[in-house]
Amino acid sequence: MNTTEFLSIATSICPERVAIVFEDKRYTFSQLNDRANRLANALSKLGINKGDRVAILQVNCNQHLETYFATAKLGAIYTPLNFRAKGEELTYLLNSSEANTLLVGQRYIDLIKLIRPELTSVKNFISIENKEDSMLSYEDMILSPAQEVVTDIDDDDPTILTYTAGTTGQPKGVILSHNSFASYVLEYVTPADPDMEERNILAVPLYHVAGIQAMLAAVYGGRTLIMERQFDPVEWMKLVETEKANRAMMVPTMLKQLIDHPDFGKYDLSSIKIITYGAAPTSLEIIKKVMEAFPGVSLINAFGQTETAATITTLNPEDHVVTGTKEEREKKLRRLSSIGKPLSDVEMKIVDKQGNELPPEQVGEIVARGPMVMTGYWGDQEKTGKTIDRDGWLHTGDMGYRDEDGYFFLAGRTTDMIIRGGENICPEEVEAVLHSHPKIEEAAVIGVPNEEWGEQPIAIVVLKPKETSTPEEIIEYCQNKLASCKRPSAVIFVDKLPHNSMGKVPKQVLRKKYGKAQVY
C-alpha cells in the first residue's frame, strides 16, 4: 500500500472527524483531503511531476500534512528541512536534493531571500503564510480545483527524502519509500474506526523521521492530531488538558523538561493513556521519574533511526511494570535501560568488525534487515554500499549487545566508542553510573587522546541546582562501580550540555571543545 491511501481510508471511514488541531484551526479528514488535492493540482500546474523533490522549511503546522499528501499524490518526493539549519547548510540541502519547489514559513523568508541566488535548482518559491513579492501564495494555491489526483505509484517508489543530522561531514539524504512507512503502520496501527476516537499530541518536529511516522500513523488510525509548532512544556500541558489528548510521542529531553517543570501537577493530564518515547538514549532515572509521574499510563520505548523509517524495536508497556522477587525486579529495572526487542518483521543481530554474529552480552555493531530499511543515500552509491551490505543488512553505526532473552541494549555510536589500551569502553555505561549520582543532573562521556593509553574517558557533568562537587568526588564514586579502565580520568563541570532537536548530545561538539582536556 502507498501512503496516500492512509488519508483516503480515513476520509472514507470518518470524514467529519477532526484530523488536525493547530492553534485556532481545525480541519476534518474530509477537509484535509480536500486541501491536499487542491494543493496537488496547483503543484501539478507548476510542472511538479513524479520523482520531483518538493522541500518545506517550517515549524510544525497543518501545511506540513497537506504538503506531504499533495506531494505524495503526485508521486513526487517530500523533502522536509531542518528549520534550525543555517543558510550555508540549507543551501547544501536544497542543492543536494535538487528540489525544484520550496515552501517557506514566514520566519524563514528573509533567510531564503538571502541565499536565493545560490539555490541552483529551486524554480518555485511558495510563501506558506503571508503574501511575499517574487513568491507564490500557499493560500492562493489552495483555491485550485479539488478533484482527486491519481498517479501510478508503486509501493517501492520513494516518497520522502530526509536528511541526517550530519554528525560527520555533510548531512546524508535518506531515501524512504512508501513501503518503508506502510510496513510499520499497517502492521502495528489499528485502522480508522468510526466508533473509536483517539487524540494524539505531536511536538516532535516533522522534519524528523519520528515525527513523520507519528503523523502517518495518526492519519491511518483516524486519530486527531493536536500539533505544537515546537515543544513547550506549559503549552503541552494546556493542550493535553483542553483537548483531552490520549497519546503522546516524546523525546527524553521533552519528558525531563515536562516532569521537572514547576507547573507540572497544575494541569489535568489524566486523559493521557499512552506515551511513546525514543529518538535518543533515555537514562534509567528519567524513566523511573516518568513512571512515577504518570501512574497507570502505558509507556513504550521506540527505537529506530532515519535509515529505518523510525521504529525497529520496542520496549513495551508490560516491560515497564517492575514487580516480583528482588531478583526479578532487578532484572526488569536493568531492562528498562534497553531498547526492547525487534518488531516481528525486523531481523536484528550484533556483529563484530568482520560481520560475524556475536553471542549475548558481547558488544558489537547493531545490524538490521526488513521492509522498512531505506532505499539508499541520495546520490551516493558508495555510502549506500558501505551501509547496506549485499545481504540487505543495514549497518546502523550503533554499538550494542543483547541479553539472553533477546532484549537489545545500546552502547554508543561506533564513532563514539572509546578505546583505552585496547579495551573498548562504551560511553553509555559510564554515563549510566554518573546519572545515578545524587548530585548529577546530566553527564556525557567522551574519549580524549592520551599518549600512554591511546584514549582516556572524561566526563562533562552538569550538577543539579544548588549542588557542589569536585572531580575527585565524582571519580571516586565511579571507582566503586566501574572497572578502573572505565572510570573518568577527568571531570569537567559545565552549566549545560548541548542538545540537538531530538534531545541527543552531539558528542562531536564535545570532542571539539574538550578534546584536549588534561587527564589524571
PyMOL commands that set and color helices and strands:
alter all, ss='L'
color gray80, all
select helices_A, chain A and resi 4-13+29-45+62-73+87-97+106-118+138-141+178-188+209-220+233-243+252-260+284-293+306-308+317-320+326-335+381-387+427-435+471-479+507-514
alter helices_A, ss='H'
color red, helices_A
select strands_A, chain A and resi 18-22+25-28+53-57+77-80+101-104+124-127+136-137+158-163+173-177+199-202+224-227+247-250+274-278+298-305+310-315+341-342+347-351+364-369+376-377+394-402+408-413+418-420+423-425+440-450+454-463+491-493
alter strands_A, ss='S'
color yellow, strands_A
deselect
rebuild
show_as cartoon
